[in-house]
Amino acid sequence: MNNVLAELKEKLEDALKADVIRKFYQGEVLLVPQSYLPALMVFGNSTTVVAKSTACDQFVYDITIRIIFDIKKVFSENGTKETLQAPELMAEIMEGKQNDGTLRADSVLGVLRKVSNVRGTNFLFNNDIKIDYKTIQKGEFFYFQADCNLTATSDLIKRNS
């Protein structure tokens, strides 16, 4: 799984704007320093091995791509009214679309749809890719978090010893 995570992180780092995401991680980071926010992390949740035949196993990787924003830094003032912009910014980074409705190449979904082969692992695009948005609290700080959950598979032909 580590090869798949490394390749995904590299593709996302290349495609996403450096001024949007400050820090990219491979692995789940429980507490990101505020100076590194917004941050993106790519980590694996599980690997399932399915015996497709006596000669082939299929590896199914459950992967999460997480982005975290510090809520304090994404308020804008419009007169006397403050507007929370983290949800809008997060949606643009995760699933941003162009004027014609196609996915932007610098969005997470745009990168995932463009990459069809990651070191021999094919994404199951006929399966759902789910993005969850939520507000979380860690200690005295509040964050806005988006999790993009997907699966990737890889077939391994068994060799006789």
C-alpha positions as CSV (number, residue, x, y, z in Angstrom):
1,M,0.0,0.0,0.0
2,N,2.9,2.4,0.7
3,N,3.8,2.7,-3.0
4,V,0.2,3.7,-3.8
5,L,0.1,6.3,-1.0
6,A,3.4,7.7,-2.1
7,E,2.3,8.0,-5.7
8,L,-1.0,9.6,-4.8
9,K,0.7,12.2,-2.5
10,E,3.2,13.0,-5.3
11,K,0.4,13.5,-7.9
12,L,-1.6,15.7,-5.5
13,E,1.5,17.7,-4.6
14,D,2.3,18.3,-8.3
15,A,-1.3,19.3,-9.2
16,L,-2.6,21.4,-6.2
17,K,-1.5,25.0,-5.9
18,A,1.3,25.5,-3.4
19,D,-0.4,28.7,-2.1
20,V,-3.5,26.6,-1.2
21,I,-1.9,23.6,0.6
22,R,1.1,24.4,2.8
23,K,2.1,20.9,3.9
24,F,1.6,17.4,2.3
25,Y,1.9,14.2,4.4
26,Q,1.9,10.5,3.7
27,G,0.3,9.0,6.7
28,E,-2.3,10.2,9.2
29,V,-1.1,13.1,11.3
30,L,-3.2,13.6,14.4
31,L,-2.2,17.1,15.3
32,V,-0.8,19.3,12.5
33,P,1.0,22.5,13.7
34,Q,-1.2,25.5,12.9
35,S,1.6,27.1,10.9
36,Y,1.4,24.2,8.4
37,L,-2.3,24.6,7.8
38,P,-4.0,24.0,5.4
39,A,-2.5,20.6,5.2
40,L,-3.2,17.5,3.1
41,M,-2.5,13.9,4.2
42,V,-2.9,10.6,2.3
43,F,-3.2,7.5,4.4
44,G,-4.4,3.9,4.2
45,N,-7.2,2.6,6.4
46,S,-7.1,-1.1,5.4
47,T,-6.0,-3.7,2.9
48,T,-8.2,-6.6,1.9
49,V,-6.9,-9.6,0.0
50,V,-9.4,-11.3,-2.2
51,A,-8.6,-14.7,-3.7
52,K,-9.8,-14.3,-7.2
53,S,-8.4,-17.7,-8.3
54,T,-5.8,-20.2,-7.4
55,A,-3.3,-18.1,-9.5
56,C,-4.4,-14.6,-8.6
57,D,-5.0,-12.5,-5.5
58,Q,-6.6,-9.0,-5.6
59,F,-5.5,-6.4,-3.1
60,V,-8.2,-3.8,-2.2
61,Y,-6.8,-0.7,-0.5
62,D,-9.1,1.6,1.5
63,I,-7.5,5.1,1.3
64,T,-8.4,8.5,2.7
65,I,-7.2,11.9,1.4
66,R,-7.7,14.4,4.2
67,I,-7.5,18.2,4.1
68,I,-7.5,20.3,7.3
69,F,-8.1,24.1,7.6
70,D,-7.8,26.3,10.6
71,I,-11.3,27.9,10.9
72,K,-9.9,31.2,12.3
73,K,-7.9,31.9,9.2
74,V,-10.8,31.6,6.7
75,F,-13.3,34.2,8.0
76,S,-14.0,37.2,5.8
77,E,-15.7,40.4,6.8
78,N,-18.5,41.8,4.7
79,G,-19.4,45.0,6.4
80,T,-20.3,43.9,10.0
81,K,-21.0,40.3,9.1
82,E,-18.4,37.6,9.2
83,T,-18.7,34.7,6.8
84,L,-17.1,31.3,7.3
85,Q,-15.4,30.5,4.0
86,A,-13.8,27.1,4.9
87,P,-16.6,25.0,3.5
88,E,-16.4,26.9,0.1
89,L,-12.6,26.7,-0.1
90,M,-12.6,23.1,0.9
91,A,-15.2,22.1,-1.7
92,E,-13.2,24.0,-4.4
93,I,-10.0,22.1,-3.4
94,M,-11.8,18.7,-3.2
95,E,-14.2,18.9,-6.1
96,G,-13.7,22.2,-8.0
97,K,-15.2,22.4,-11.4
98,Q,-14.5,24.6,-14.5
99,N,-17.2,26.8,-16.1
100,D,-18.1,24.0,-18.5
101,G,-18.8,21.6,-15.5
102,T,-15.7,19.4,-15.9
103,L,-13.4,18.8,-12.9
104,R,-10.5,21.2,-12.5
105,A,-7.1,19.6,-12.9
106,D,-6.0,21.2,-9.7
107,S,-8.7,19.7,-7.6
108,V,-8.4,16.4,-5.7
109,L,-11.2,14.7,-7.7
110,G,-9.6,16.1,-10.9
111,V,-6.3,14.4,-10.0
112,L,-8.0,11.1,-9.1
113,R,-10.0,11.0,-12.3
114,K,-6.9,11.8,-14.4
115,V,-4.7,9.2,-12.8
116,S,-5.9,5.8,-14.1
117,N,-2.8,3.8,-13.2
118,V,-0.8,4.3,-10.0
119,R,2.2,1.9,-9.9
120,G,0.1,-1.0,-11.2
121,T,-3.0,-0.1,-9.1
122,N,-6.2,0.7,-10.9
123,F,-8.8,2.9,-9.2
124,L,-12.2,1.5,-9.2
125,F,-13.9,4.5,-10.7
126,N,-17.2,2.6,-11.0
127,N,-17.3,2.6,-7.2
128,D,-18.2,5.7,-5.3
129,I,-15.7,8.2,-4.1
130,K,-17.1,9.8,-1.0
131,I,-16.2,13.2,0.5
132,D,-17.2,14.1,4.0
133,Y,-17.0,17.6,5.4
134,K,-17.1,18.4,9.1
135,T,-15.9,20.7,11.8
136,I,-13.7,19.2,14.5
137,Q,-12.1,20.3,17.7
138,K,-8.7,19.4,18.9
139,G,-7.8,20.9,22.2
140,E,-8.8,24.5,22.2
141,F,-8.6,24.8,18.4
142,F,-11.4,24.3,15.8
143,Y,-10.7,23.0,12.3
144,F,-12.6,22.3,9.2
145,Q,-11.8,18.9,7.7
146,A,-12.7,17.1,4.5
147,D,-12.1,13.3,4.0
148,C,-12.1,11.9,0.5
149,N,-12.5,8.1,0.8
150,L,-11.8,5.8,-2.1
151,T,-10.6,2.3,-2.9
152,A,-7.9,1.1,-5.2
153,T,-7.2,-2.5,-6.3
154,S,-4.2,-4.4,-7.5
155,D,-4.1,-7.9,-8.9
156,L,-1.1,-10.0,-7.9
157,I,-0.3,-13.1,-9.9
158,K,0.9,-15.8,-7.6
159,R,4.2,-17.5,-8.6
160,N,5.0,-21.1,-7.9
161,S,8.1,-21.5,-5.8
